[in-house]
Amino acid sequence: MQPTGSATATITLGSLAFGDREQMPRKFSCDGAGVSPPLSWSGAPDGTRSFALIVEDPDAGGFVHWAVAGIPGDGQRLDEDASGSGELVEGRNSFGKTGWGGPCPPSGEHRYVFTLYALSQEPPLQPGFDARALREAMSGIVLAQGELIGRYARG
């Protein structure tokens, strides 16, 4: 379920670590260091006050790997290993932990959908929120969004 709003603009979201629909390096997974990947974006519309990010695995029923709110509206990137830095308002992932939970598919290759939302205001969330609460808080304030898909298979 996507948050509702009048989002018509598109943000260009990318990573220096992998291209759209390309294999994610092992170091971002449970098989490696498990650090969050670097992300950068452009094309946020005027009026953007903050950004939010949700990373999900649709091949595992929407398993949430990362939920982030309160990214400053003038920001254009998240550095590698930004999760856990204390600079982000991070939510609980489907592993039951706050912050980034790297890819760890039980079998085969899975897709990891990174969706960045440009928001007209900052959602009033405290650390440890879940993706459902973030989606509800974003309802009606999404100005634009962008998507990046990474793939990962263990072995």
PyMOL CGO cylinders between C-alpha atoms (Angstrom):
from pymol import cmd
from pymol.cgo import CYLINDER

trace = [
    CYLINDER, 0.00, 0.00, 0.00, 1.41, 3.35, -1.05, 0.3, 1, 1, 1, 1, 1, 1,
    CYLINDER, 1.41, 3.35, -1.05, 0.74, 6.53, 0.91, 0.3, 1, 1, 1, 1, 1, 1,
    CYLINDER, 0.74, 6.53, 0.91, -1.82, 8.79, -0.67, 0.3, 1, 1, 1, 1, 1, 1,
    CYLINDER, -1.82, 8.79, -0.67, -1.14, 12.33, -1.76, 0.3, 1, 1, 1, 1, 1, 1,
    CYLINDER, -1.14, 12.33, -1.76, -0.84, 14.34, -4.90, 0.3, 1, 1, 1, 1, 1, 1,
    CYLINDER, -0.84, 14.34, -4.90, 2.58, 12.97, -5.82, 0.3, 1, 1, 1, 1, 1, 1,
    CYLINDER, 2.58, 12.97, -5.82, 3.06, 13.63, -9.51, 0.3, 1, 1, 1, 1, 1, 1,
    CYLINDER, 3.06, 13.63, -9.51, 6.76, 14.42, -9.65, 0.3, 1, 1, 1, 1, 1, 1,
    CYLINDER, 6.76, 14.42, -9.65, 9.45, 11.78, -9.84, 0.3, 1, 1, 1, 1, 1, 1,
    CYLINDER, 9.45, 11.78, -9.84, 12.70, 11.75, -7.90, 0.3, 1, 1, 1, 1, 1, 1,
    CYLINDER, 12.70, 11.75, -7.90, 15.74, 10.10, -9.47, 0.3, 1, 1, 1, 1, 1, 1,
    CYLINDER, 15.74, 10.10, -9.47, 17.10, 7.68, -6.85, 0.3, 1, 1, 1, 1, 1, 1,
    CYLINDER, 17.10, 7.68, -6.85, 20.37, 5.80, -7.27, 0.3, 1, 1, 1, 1, 1, 1,
    CYLINDER, 20.37, 5.80, -7.27, 23.35, 4.24, -5.54, 0.3, 1, 1, 1, 1, 1, 1,
    CYLINDER, 23.35, 4.24, -5.54, 27.07, 4.27, -6.25, 0.3, 1, 1, 1, 1, 1, 1,
    CYLINDER, 27.07, 4.27, -6.25, 27.16, 0.66, -5.02, 0.3, 1, 1, 1, 1, 1, 1,
    CYLINDER, 27.16, 0.66, -5.02, 24.71, -0.88, -7.53, 0.3, 1, 1, 1, 1, 1, 1,
    CYLINDER, 24.71, -0.88, -7.53, 22.54, 0.15, -10.45, 0.3, 1, 1, 1, 1, 1, 1,
    CYLINDER, 22.54, 0.15, -10.45, 18.79, -0.13, -10.79, 0.3, 1, 1, 1, 1, 1, 1,
    CYLINDER, 18.79, -0.13, -10.79, 17.76, -3.79, -11.02, 0.3, 1, 1, 1, 1, 1, 1,
    CYLINDER, 17.76, -3.79, -11.02, 21.38, -4.88, -10.54, 0.3, 1, 1, 1, 1, 1, 1,
    CYLINDER, 21.38, -4.88, -10.54, 22.90, -7.21, -7.96, 0.3, 1, 1, 1, 1, 1, 1,
    CYLINDER, 22.90, -7.21, -7.96, 23.56, -5.62, -4.56, 0.3, 1, 1, 1, 1, 1, 1,
    CYLINDER, 23.56, -5.62, -4.56, 27.06, -6.20, -3.17, 0.3, 1, 1, 1, 1, 1, 1,
    CYLINDER, 27.06, -6.20, -3.17, 27.38, -8.81, -0.43, 0.3, 1, 1, 1, 1, 1, 1,
    CYLINDER, 27.38, -8.81, -0.43, 28.59, -6.29, 2.15, 0.3, 1, 1, 1, 1, 1, 1,
    CYLINDER, 28.59, -6.29, 2.15, 25.08, -4.81, 2.45, 0.3, 1, 1, 1, 1, 1, 1,
    CYLINDER, 25.08, -4.81, 2.45, 23.54, -8.24, 3.20, 0.3, 1, 1, 1, 1, 1, 1,
    CYLINDER, 23.54, -8.24, 3.20, 23.36, -10.59, 6.17, 0.3, 1, 1, 1, 1, 1, 1,
    CYLINDER, 23.36, -10.59, 6.17, 26.20, -12.52, 4.50, 0.3, 1, 1, 1, 1, 1, 1,
    CYLINDER, 26.20, -12.52, 4.50, 28.51, -9.49, 4.69, 0.3, 1, 1, 1, 1, 1, 1,
    CYLINDER, 28.51, -9.49, 4.69, 28.96, -6.54, 7.03, 0.3, 1, 1, 1, 1, 1, 1,
    CYLINDER, 28.96, -6.54, 7.03, 25.24, -5.75, 6.87, 0.3, 1, 1, 1, 1, 1, 1,
    CYLINDER, 25.24, -5.75, 6.87, 25.76, -2.01, 6.43, 0.3, 1, 1, 1, 1, 1, 1,
    CYLINDER, 25.76, -2.01, 6.43, 23.20, 0.19, 4.69, 0.3, 1, 1, 1, 1, 1, 1,
    CYLINDER, 23.20, 0.19, 4.69, 24.08, 1.12, 1.10, 0.3, 1, 1, 1, 1, 1, 1,
    CYLINDER, 24.08, 1.12, 1.10, 24.86, 4.64, -0.07, 0.3, 1, 1, 1, 1, 1, 1,
    CYLINDER, 24.86, 4.64, -0.07, 21.95, 6.39, -1.78, 0.3, 1, 1, 1, 1, 1, 1,
    CYLINDER, 21.95, 6.39, -1.78, 21.71, 9.68, -3.66, 0.3, 1, 1, 1, 1, 1, 1,
    CYLINDER, 21.71, 9.68, -3.66, 18.85, 11.49, -5.33, 0.3, 1, 1, 1, 1, 1, 1,
    CYLINDER, 18.85, 11.49, -5.33, 17.88, 14.51, -7.37, 0.3, 1, 1, 1, 1, 1, 1,
    CYLINDER, 17.88, 14.51, -7.37, 14.73, 16.14, -8.65, 0.3, 1, 1, 1, 1, 1, 1,
    CYLINDER, 14.73, 16.14, -8.65, 12.93, 16.88, -5.39, 0.3, 1, 1, 1, 1, 1, 1,
    CYLINDER, 12.93, 16.88, -5.39, 10.22, 19.47, -6.00, 0.3, 1, 1, 1, 1, 1, 1,
    CYLINDER, 10.22, 19.47, -6.00, 10.05, 22.92, -4.42, 0.3, 1, 1, 1, 1, 1, 1,
    CYLINDER, 10.05, 22.92, -4.42, 8.37, 22.74, -1.04, 0.3, 1, 1, 1, 1, 1, 1,
    CYLINDER, 8.37, 22.74, -1.04, 10.14, 19.54, 0.05, 0.3, 1, 1, 1, 1, 1, 1,
    CYLINDER, 10.14, 19.54, 0.05, 10.61, 19.79, 3.83, 0.3, 1, 1, 1, 1, 1, 1,
    CYLINDER, 10.61, 19.79, 3.83, 11.78, 16.25, 4.49, 0.3, 1, 1, 1, 1, 1, 1,
    CYLINDER, 11.78, 16.25, 4.49, 12.28, 12.82, 2.94, 0.3, 1, 1, 1, 1, 1, 1,
    CYLINDER, 12.28, 12.82, 2.94, 11.29, 9.36, 4.07, 0.3, 1, 1, 1, 1, 1, 1,
    CYLINDER, 11.29, 9.36, 4.07, 12.53, 5.99, 2.83, 0.3, 1, 1, 1, 1, 1, 1,
    CYLINDER, 12.53, 5.99, 2.83, 11.04, 2.51, 2.90, 0.3, 1, 1, 1, 1, 1, 1,
    CYLINDER, 11.04, 2.51, 2.90, 12.95, -0.56, 1.67, 0.3, 1, 1, 1, 1, 1, 1,
    CYLINDER, 12.95, -0.56, 1.67, 10.88, -3.69, 1.09, 0.3, 1, 1, 1, 1, 1, 1,
    CYLINDER, 10.88, -3.69, 1.09, 11.26, -7.16, -0.38, 0.3, 1, 1, 1, 1, 1, 1,
    CYLINDER, 11.26, -7.16, -0.38, 8.14, -7.84, -2.47, 0.3, 1, 1, 1, 1, 1, 1,
    CYLINDER, 8.14, -7.84, -2.47, 9.30, -11.43, -3.02, 0.3, 1, 1, 1, 1, 1, 1,
    CYLINDER, 9.30, -11.43, -3.02, 8.91, -12.02, 0.72, 0.3, 1, 1, 1, 1, 1, 1,
    CYLINDER, 8.91, -12.02, 0.72, 5.45, -10.49, 1.02, 0.3, 1, 1, 1, 1, 1, 1,
    CYLINDER, 5.45, -10.49, 1.02, 6.57, -6.91, 1.60, 0.3, 1, 1, 1, 1, 1, 1,
    CYLINDER, 6.57, -6.91, 1.60, 9.19, -7.73, 4.25, 0.3, 1, 1, 1, 1, 1, 1,
    CYLINDER, 9.19, -7.73, 4.25, 10.50, -4.34, 5.46, 0.3, 1, 1, 1, 1, 1, 1,
    CYLINDER, 10.50, -4.34, 5.46, 14.28, -3.95, 5.56, 0.3, 1, 1, 1, 1, 1, 1,
    CYLINDER, 14.28, -3.95, 5.56, 14.46, -0.26, 6.44, 0.3, 1, 1, 1, 1, 1, 1,
    CYLINDER, 14.46, -0.26, 6.44, 12.08, 2.57, 7.31, 0.3, 1, 1, 1, 1, 1, 1,
    CYLINDER, 12.08, 2.57, 7.31, 13.49, 6.07, 7.74, 0.3, 1, 1, 1, 1, 1, 1,
    CYLINDER, 13.49, 6.07, 7.74, 11.79, 9.41, 8.42, 0.3, 1, 1, 1, 1, 1, 1,
    CYLINDER, 11.79, 9.41, 8.42, 13.06, 12.90, 9.06, 0.3, 1, 1, 1, 1, 1, 1,
    CYLINDER, 13.06, 12.90, 9.06, 15.72, 13.03, 6.34, 0.3, 1, 1, 1, 1, 1, 1,
    CYLINDER, 15.72, 13.03, 6.34, 16.32, 16.79, 5.89, 0.3, 1, 1, 1, 1, 1, 1,
    CYLINDER, 16.32, 16.79, 5.89, 14.54, 18.33, 2.90, 0.3, 1, 1, 1, 1, 1, 1,
    CYLINDER, 14.54, 18.33, 2.90, 17.75, 19.88, 1.61, 0.3, 1, 1, 1, 1, 1, 1,
    CYLINDER, 17.75, 19.88, 1.61, 19.54, 16.51, 1.68, 0.3, 1, 1, 1, 1, 1, 1,
    CYLINDER, 19.54, 16.51, 1.68, 20.56, 14.69, -1.47, 0.3, 1, 1, 1, 1, 1, 1,
    CYLINDER, 20.56, 14.69, -1.47, 22.15, 11.53, -0.12, 0.3, 1, 1, 1, 1, 1, 1,
    CYLINDER, 22.15, 11.53, -0.12, 22.57, 8.95, 2.60, 0.3, 1, 1, 1, 1, 1, 1,
    CYLINDER, 22.57, 8.95, 2.60, 26.13, 7.74, 3.04, 0.3, 1, 1, 1, 1, 1, 1,
    CYLINDER, 26.13, 7.74, 3.04, 27.08, 4.08, 3.27, 0.3, 1, 1, 1, 1, 1, 1,
    CYLINDER, 27.08, 4.08, 3.27, 26.48, 2.77, 6.80, 0.3, 1, 1, 1, 1, 1, 1,
    CYLINDER, 26.48, 2.77, 6.80, 24.18, 5.72, 7.66, 0.3, 1, 1, 1, 1, 1, 1,
    CYLINDER, 24.18, 5.72, 7.66, 21.90, 3.38, 9.60, 0.3, 1, 1, 1, 1, 1, 1,
    CYLINDER, 21.90, 3.38, 9.60, 22.61, 3.46, 13.31, 0.3, 1, 1, 1, 1, 1, 1,
    CYLINDER, 22.61, 3.46, 13.31, 24.56, 6.72, 13.05, 0.3, 1, 1, 1, 1, 1, 1,
    CYLINDER, 24.56, 6.72, 13.05, 22.07, 8.52, 15.28, 0.3, 1, 1, 1, 1, 1, 1,
    CYLINDER, 22.07, 8.52, 15.28, 21.46, 11.11, 12.55, 0.3, 1, 1, 1, 1, 1, 1,
    CYLINDER, 21.46, 11.11, 12.55, 18.31, 9.43, 11.19, 0.3, 1, 1, 1, 1, 1, 1,
    CYLINDER, 18.31, 9.43, 11.19, 14.87, 8.76, 12.67, 0.3, 1, 1, 1, 1, 1, 1,
    CYLINDER, 14.87, 8.76, 12.67, 14.76, 5.02, 11.99, 0.3, 1, 1, 1, 1, 1, 1,
    CYLINDER, 14.76, 5.02, 11.99, 11.88, 2.64, 12.32, 0.3, 1, 1, 1, 1, 1, 1,
    CYLINDER, 11.88, 2.64, 12.32, 11.59, -1.03, 13.17, 0.3, 1, 1, 1, 1, 1, 1,
    CYLINDER, 11.59, -1.03, 13.17, 12.18, -3.46, 10.31, 0.3, 1, 1, 1, 1, 1, 1,
    CYLINDER, 12.18, -3.46, 10.31, 10.54, -6.86, 9.84, 0.3, 1, 1, 1, 1, 1, 1,
    CYLINDER, 10.54, -6.86, 9.84, 13.49, -8.48, 11.64, 0.3, 1, 1, 1, 1, 1, 1,
    CYLINDER, 13.49, -8.48, 11.64, 12.13, -6.70, 14.75, 0.3, 1, 1, 1, 1, 1, 1,
    CYLINDER, 12.13, -6.70, 14.75, 15.11, -4.35, 15.01, 0.3, 1, 1, 1, 1, 1, 1,
    CYLINDER, 15.11, -4.35, 15.01, 15.46, -0.63, 14.48, 0.3, 1, 1, 1, 1, 1, 1,
    CYLINDER, 15.46, -0.63, 14.48, 17.49, 0.39, 11.43, 0.3, 1, 1, 1, 1, 1, 1,
    CYLINDER, 17.49, 0.39, 11.43, 18.76, -1.35, 8.32, 0.3, 1, 1, 1, 1, 1, 1,
    CYLINDER, 18.76, -1.35, 8.32, 18.32, -5.10, 8.01, 0.3, 1, 1, 1, 1, 1, 1,
    CYLINDER, 18.32, -5.10, 8.01, 20.28, -6.32, 5.02, 0.3, 1, 1, 1, 1, 1, 1,
    CYLINDER, 20.28, -6.32, 5.02, 19.05, -8.74, 2.37, 0.3, 1, 1, 1, 1, 1, 1,
    CYLINDER, 19.05, -8.74, 2.37, 18.95, -12.33, 3.62, 0.3, 1, 1, 1, 1, 1, 1,
    CYLINDER, 18.95, -12.33, 3.62, 16.65, -14.28, 1.28, 0.3, 1, 1, 1, 1, 1, 1,
    CYLINDER, 16.65, -14.28, 1.28, 15.92, -17.86, 2.40, 0.3, 1, 1, 1, 1, 1, 1,
    CYLINDER, 15.92, -17.86, 2.40, 16.24, -19.13, -1.19, 0.3, 1, 1, 1, 1, 1, 1,
    CYLINDER, 16.24, -19.13, -1.19, 16.67, -17.79, -4.70, 0.3, 1, 1, 1, 1, 1, 1,
    CYLINDER, 16.67, -17.79, -4.70, 17.07, -14.21, -5.77, 0.3, 1, 1, 1, 1, 1, 1,
    CYLINDER, 17.07, -14.21, -5.77, 14.92, -11.49, -4.22, 0.3, 1, 1, 1, 1, 1, 1,
    CYLINDER, 14.92, -11.49, -4.22, 14.26, -7.87, -5.18, 0.3, 1, 1, 1, 1, 1, 1,
    CYLINDER, 14.26, -7.87, -5.18, 14.75, -5.01, -2.73, 0.3, 1, 1, 1, 1, 1, 1,
    CYLINDER, 14.75, -5.01, -2.73, 12.68, -1.94, -3.54, 0.3, 1, 1, 1, 1, 1, 1,
    CYLINDER, 12.68, -1.94, -3.54, 14.02, 1.35, -2.17, 0.3, 1, 1, 1, 1, 1, 1,
    CYLINDER, 14.02, 1.35, -2.17, 11.29, 4.02, -2.31, 0.3, 1, 1, 1, 1, 1, 1,
    CYLINDER, 11.29, 4.02, -2.31, 12.18, 7.59, -1.38, 0.3, 1, 1, 1, 1, 1, 1,
    CYLINDER, 12.18, 7.59, -1.38, 9.37, 10.06, -0.68, 0.3, 1, 1, 1, 1, 1, 1,
    CYLINDER, 9.37, 10.06, -0.68, 9.65, 13.87, -0.81, 0.3, 1, 1, 1, 1, 1, 1,
    CYLINDER, 9.65, 13.87, -0.81, 7.30, 15.30, 1.82, 0.3, 1, 1, 1, 1, 1, 1,
    CYLINDER, 7.30, 15.30, 1.82, 5.76, 18.71, 2.35, 0.3, 1, 1, 1, 1, 1, 1,
    CYLINDER, 5.76, 18.71, 2.35, 6.35, 18.36, 6.10, 0.3, 1, 1, 1, 1, 1, 1,
    CYLINDER, 6.35, 18.36, 6.10, 8.20, 16.11, 8.51, 0.3, 1, 1, 1, 1, 1, 1,
    CYLINDER, 8.20, 16.11, 8.51, 6.11, 13.24, 9.88, 0.3, 1, 1, 1, 1, 1, 1,
    CYLINDER, 6.11, 13.24, 9.88, 5.92, 13.40, 13.70, 0.3, 1, 1, 1, 1, 1, 1,
    CYLINDER, 5.92, 13.40, 13.70, 7.45, 9.98, 14.39, 0.3, 1, 1, 1, 1, 1, 1,
    CYLINDER, 7.45, 9.98, 14.39, 9.75, 8.77, 17.13, 0.3, 1, 1, 1, 1, 1, 1,
    CYLINDER, 9.75, 8.77, 17.13, 12.47, 6.13, 16.55, 0.3, 1, 1, 1, 1, 1, 1,
    CYLINDER, 12.47, 6.13, 16.55, 11.10, 2.59, 16.47, 0.3, 1, 1, 1, 1, 1, 1,
    CYLINDER, 11.10, 2.59, 16.47, 7.96, 3.34, 14.43, 0.3, 1, 1, 1, 1, 1, 1,
    CYLINDER, 7.96, 3.34, 14.43, 6.90, 0.72, 11.89, 0.3, 1, 1, 1, 1, 1, 1,
    CYLINDER, 6.90, 0.72, 11.89, 6.39, 1.10, 8.12, 0.3, 1, 1, 1, 1, 1, 1,
    CYLINDER, 6.39, 1.10, 8.12, 2.60, 1.14, 8.55, 0.3, 1, 1, 1, 1, 1, 1,
    CYLINDER, 2.60, 1.14, 8.55, 2.84, 4.14, 10.90, 0.3, 1, 1, 1, 1, 1, 1,
    CYLINDER, 2.84, 4.14, 10.90, 5.17, 5.89, 8.46, 0.3, 1, 1, 1, 1, 1, 1,
    CYLINDER, 5.17, 5.89, 8.46, 2.77, 5.32, 5.56, 0.3, 1, 1, 1, 1, 1, 1,
    CYLINDER, 2.77, 5.32, 5.56, -0.11, 6.69, 7.64, 0.3, 1, 1, 1, 1, 1, 1,
    CYLINDER, -0.11, 6.69, 7.64, 1.95, 9.74, 8.68, 0.3, 1, 1, 1, 1, 1, 1,
    CYLINDER, 1.95, 9.74, 8.68, 2.81, 10.42, 5.01, 0.3, 1, 1, 1, 1, 1, 1,
    CYLINDER, 2.81, 10.42, 5.01, -0.81, 10.35, 3.87, 0.3, 1, 1, 1, 1, 1, 1,
    CYLINDER, -0.81, 10.35, 3.87, -1.58, 13.58, 2.01, 0.3, 1, 1, 1, 1, 1, 1,
    CYLINDER, -1.58, 13.58, 2.01, 1.95, 15.06, 2.24, 0.3, 1, 1, 1, 1, 1, 1,
    CYLINDER, 1.95, 15.06, 2.24, 3.83, 13.17, -0.49, 0.3, 1, 1, 1, 1, 1, 1,
    CYLINDER, 3.83, 13.17, -0.49, 5.08, 15.58, -3.17, 0.3, 1, 1, 1, 1, 1, 1,
    CYLINDER, 5.08, 15.58, -3.17, 7.15, 13.13, -5.21, 0.3, 1, 1, 1, 1, 1, 1,
    CYLINDER, 7.15, 13.13, -5.21, 8.76, 9.73, -5.01, 0.3, 1, 1, 1, 1, 1, 1,
    CYLINDER, 8.76, 9.73, -5.01, 11.54, 7.73, -6.61, 0.3, 1, 1, 1, 1, 1, 1,
    CYLINDER, 11.54, 7.73, -6.61, 12.42, 4.06, -6.72, 0.3, 1, 1, 1, 1, 1, 1,
    CYLINDER, 12.42, 4.06, -6.72, 15.57, 1.97, -6.97, 0.3, 1, 1, 1, 1, 1, 1,
    CYLINDER, 15.57, 1.97, -6.97, 15.51, -1.83, -7.12, 0.3, 1, 1, 1, 1, 1, 1,
    CYLINDER, 15.51, -1.83, -7.12, 18.43, -3.98, -6.03, 0.3, 1, 1, 1, 1, 1, 1,
    CYLINDER, 18.43, -3.98, -6.03, 18.65, -7.76, -6.32, 0.3, 1, 1, 1, 1, 1, 1,
    CYLINDER, 18.65, -7.76, -6.32, 20.35, -10.26, -4.05, 0.3, 1, 1, 1, 1, 1, 1,
    CYLINDER, 20.35, -10.26, -4.05, 20.76, -14.04, -3.91, 0.3, 1, 1, 1, 1, 1, 1,
    CYLINDER, 20.76, -14.04, -3.91, 22.74, -15.87, -1.25, 0.3, 1, 1, 1, 1, 1, 1,
    CYLINDER, 22.74, -15.87, -1.25, 25.52, -18.26, -2.08, 0.3, 1, 1, 1, 1, 1, 1,
]
cmd.load_cgo(trace, "trace")
